C-alpha cells in the first residue's frame, strides 16, 4: 500500500512578509515532525490578500520564481525531507505578473511552477488587475503534474477550483493527488447569512466533486482571519476519491494537520466507478466553445 502523509498549513497573515514566511516555515516543520511527506501552503501565503484593492504599490510584493522564497523553502524541504507546495506572487518581467505555485521536491530541488489559469475579477477579488493567466499553449506551462519523491502531484489555484475542465485535464495527465492552495472568505458586509453558508458549501462541494469525477484525493488549503472586509473561512480539507472528508479544518483557527492517504485506493475507486473507461471523448468537441448558441 502506498501510504503518503499530507501536511496542510492553514494560517492567518499580516502585512509583514518576513513574519508570514517564518510562520509558514514553522508550519512546515511542525507538519514534518508529525510525519508529513508533502506540505501544502495556502494561496499567496507571504502577504495579506492584496487583491481586495487595485493598487500599483502591491506589485512590489512580487518576486522571481525561482527566487529568494523558493531558495529559502528549498533548504527547508531538504532539511526535513518533505515536498513543499508554495503559492507566490511571481514577477515574470516588467509589467508581467502571475499567481504562481512552485514545487520543491524532498531533496530541495525546484521542480517547476504552475501559473493560475483562471483569473477572477469580483468585488474584493480584483485579480485581473495583477495577474496574467497561465499560457495553455506553452509546452512547459499550462496544466501540469509534478513527479515528486512521494508521487505525481497536480496543482491548481483557488479560482481554478470551480472548473471541472482544469481538474479533469490535470487528472488525465496522471496526477495522483490534486492540490488547491486557495484564499477565499465571507464578505463581512453581506447582510444575508444564508448567502455566506451557501457560498462556503458550494466551494467545498465543487472540489469534492472533482475527487469523485476523477477518482483521486483532493487537498484544499485555505487561509483564516479577518483582512479588510473579508473573513477568510479556513475550512481546509482532504477528500478521498468518493468525496468523503478525511479531514476538515475549523473556520477560525490556525491549524497544522497531517493526513495519511493511500494512493493505491485510486485503483479501487476507479474500477468501482470507471468514469475514465466510459468517457465519450468523441462527443466532447462542443466543450471548446464559449457557449452553444
QUIQUIGI-V756829 format. One record per backbone hydrogen bond with DSSP energy under -1.0 kcal/mol. CO is the residue of the C=O (numbers start at 1). NH is the residue of the N-H. Records with the same first field share a line. If there is no record, write none. Layout:
CO = NH  NH
This chain:
1 = 3
2 = 263
4 = 261
5 = 37  38
6 = 259
7 = 40
8 = 257
10 = 255
11 = 224
16 = 20
17 = 21
18 = 22
19 = 23
20 = 24
21 = 25
22 = 26
23 = 27
24 = 28
25 = 29
26 = 30
27 = 31
28 = 32
29 = 33
30 = 34
31 = 36
32 = 35
37 = 83
38 = 7
39 = 85
40 = 9
44 = 47
48 = 50
50 = 53
51 = 126
55 = 58
56 = 59
57 = 60
58 = 61
59 = 62
63 = 91
67 = 71
68 = 72
69 = 73
70 = 74
71 = 75
72 = 76
73 = 77
74 = 78
75 = 79
76 = 80
77 = 82
83 = 39
84 = 104
85 = 41
86 = 102
88 = 100
89 = 63
90 = 98
93 = 96
96 = 92  93
97 = 132
98 = 90
99 = 116
100 = 88
101 = 114
102 = 86
103 = 111
104 = 84
105 = 108
109 = 105
112 = 103
114 = 101
116 = 134
120 = 128
122 = 125
125 = 122  127
127 = 130  131
135 = 138
146 = 148  153
148 = 151
151 = 148
152 = 176  177
153 = 146
154 = 179
157 = 160
158 = 161
159 = 162
160 = 163
163 = 167
164 = 168
165 = 169
166 = 170
167 = 171
168 = 172
169 = 173
170 = 175
171 = 174
177 = 154
178 = 219
179 = 156
180 = 221
181 = 158
184 = 233
186 = 231
187 = 190
192 = 196
193 = 197
194 = 198
195 = 199
196 = 200
197 = 201
198 = 202
199 = 203
200 = 204
201 = 205
202 = 206
203 = 207
204 = 208
205 = 209
206 = 210
207 = 211
208 = 212
209 = 213
210 = 214
211 = 215  216
217 = 178
218 = 239
219 = 180
220 = 237
221 = 182
223 = 234
225 = 232
227 = 230
229 = 188
230 = 227
231 = 186
236 = 249
237 = 220
238 = 246  247
239 = 218
240 = 243
244 = 240
247 = 238
250 = 235
255 = 10
257 = 8
259 = 6
261 = 4
262 = 265
263 = 266
265 = 269
266 = 270
267 = 271
268 = 272
269 = 273
273 = 275
274 = 278
279 = 281
280 = 283
284 = 287
285 = 288
286 = 289
291 = 293
